[in-house]
Amino acid sequence: MLVYVSHCYGGNPENVERAKRITHDLQVENPTHCFVCPLLMFSHLQYGEIGYDEEIELHLDILSVCDQFLITSEISEGVQRELDFARLIELEVFDLAEKYRSI
């Protein structure tokens, strides 16, 4: 199963570190699933380097082939756009933000 891990960014490098820990924990707990987090996948880009909308479009391309959508942070503008798309394509959505609040 391909699982999309959504996490806010907003140019804050601490959010990248949180997303790493969360995605790590999810993968260790569920070794038969493949967890993808676009925040980590595109961390080689500077914030806004290719344009916000263009980067979100890349996220949605990835999301379009996933089986589940996980919310692991507060719902920022980007997370909301991903969530809206996940609902549009009828993915299972799980809100795990509370579980990972202390990470």
N, C-alpha and C positions, 0 to 999 in steps of 0.2 A: 504494500500500500504506500502510495506517495502522499505525504502529509505536508501541507504548507504551514509554516510557522510565521505568523504575523507579529511584528514588534515595531513600536514607534521608533523614530530616529531623530528627526529634527536637527541634525548636525551635531548631536551630542555623542562623543565617543564612548561615554559610559553606557549608552544604550547598546552599542555594539558588543561590549563586554557582557552585559546582561543577556543579550540574545545568544551569545556563545555558550554561556553556562546553561541556559534553558534548553537550547537545542542539544547540547551534550547530554544533559540529564534525560531528556526525552528519548534520545537514541539508545542510551545505555539501558533504560527501562523497557524499551520496545525494539529489540534488535532485528525483528523481522520486518519493520517498517523503514521507509526512507524519508527522513525529515529534511525539508529544504526551507531555508530561511533567506529570502532575498536580501535582507539587510547584510547578511554575511557574504552572500554571493557577489554583491556589488560593492563590497567594502573597499575595493581597489580604486573606486571612483571618488573624487572629491564631491562633497555635498553640492548639488546643483550643477555639476560639471557638464552634464549632457542635457540639462533641463529637467525640472521637476515632473512635468507631465510625461515627458519621454521616458523617464525612469519608471514612473508608475505603470506605463504601458508595458515595459519589460516585466514588471512584477505580475501584471495580469496575464501575460503570455505564459508565464510559469504556472500561475494559479489555474489556468484553463486545462492543464493536464493532471491536476492533483485530484485525489480522492477525498480529502478532508481539509478543513480550514481550522486552524487553532489561533485564537487570540491570546497573546501572552503578555500584554501590556495594556496601558491606558489606550483608549481609542482616539488616536490622532486623526488628522485629515486623511493621511495616507492609509492608515488602518481602516478607516471608514470606507474609503473607496474600494479597498480590497474586499471588505466585508460585503458591501453592496454587490460587487461582482460575484462573490462566492454564492450569495443568495440567488442572484440572477441565473446562475448555471446550476442551481440546486445542489450545492455541495453540503455535506454535513458540516455544521459549524459548532465548535466547542469553545466556550469562553473559559480560559484557564488563568486569566489575569490575576484573580484573587489568590490562586494557588502559588503563583510565582511572584507575588508582591514583595516578599522579603528577600528575593535573590538580588 
